[in-house]
Amino acid sequence: MTAIKKDGKYFNKSYIKMKMDGKRAKGMMKDYMAKKDAVPSFEIPRLKIDNDKFNKQDSFIWLGHSTILGKLDKVTFIVDPMLTNRASPFSCVGPKRFDGSLTPIDELPNIDVVLITHNHYDHMDKKTLLALKDRVKKIFVPLDNAKILIKWGIEEDKIKEFDWFEDIVFDGTLFSFCPTQHFSGRSLSDRDKYLWGSWAAKGSKHSIYVSGDSGYNGHFKEIGERFGSFDVACMECGAYNENWSEIHMVPEESVQASLDVKAKVMLPMHWAGFDLSTHAWDEPISRALEEAKQLDVITTTPMIGKVNAFLNPIEKEKWWTNRVDEKIWEYRE
């Protein structure tokens, strides 16, 4: 399956309206004015990355929001590395990262491949990519995104673009770019001029799916049928609102999507990083876990920075309900 491009713009498999009339705009403004607990009242607990533990076996680490660090066989990769304090083109304006949730770039291990799902500021971050560019071998991006990275000063021979369901084998690990229902753009004038999607990675023994951003639709079942199953699916479940329900799933849909892609374990992501909608900061995880319980979906809820082995990926401690400092978490680990 190839993405649809017409008159210089890409289109989702299903048509989405995304119209904002006066009534919806008024309702959304009312929601923003009424929202509570948009940011946590305490620092997000985070563990320092244990690189020795990470490198010993096939592992994955949630680095907050939608950033996933993974190792399959001998290949280390990172998906949507966004490790700065603002998801914005400006240094002092725009969504600010929750206190405590930032992973320093110098904690990262050596990385072979960077995978980008789409070019929104909370997924494709200029400062992070420039900091990583001399430490990585390849950067895989959706179609038409290479020119942005080249403009930033990243070497063209490090970058490869991908269409939907286009694959590559890198040192024995299969990386596949998959469809989503979303959009792209980094300014008011370039909407949908760049492709968007998600990533599947399969090693000799284990596999992982990282959803990027998406509304719920039949592409998840298509991905599950194509790849058979995944050990872990990292599914976005935050920054939702009825006004943009076609491009971001509510948590209940995220749980269903993990079933659709035939994941053995679901890791809820795209929350606990930035205030990007009208819901409370911890509402996404509460709703996702409740729905997972109803549908018998196994979940893992690791703290940011925790090394998770694919052989035993389940982490159940509800760290977001605790008011503790980092030293206590280091002691427990």
Helices and strands as residue ranges (DSSP letters): E 4-6, E 9-11, H 22-34, H 51-55, E 59-62, E 68-72, E 75-79, G 105-107, E 113-115, H 126-132, E 138-142, H 146-152, G 156-158, E 159-162, E 166-170, E 173-178, E 198-202, E 207-210, H 219-227, E 230-236, G 242-244, H 251-260, E 263-269, H 283-295, E 308-309, G 319-321, H 326-332
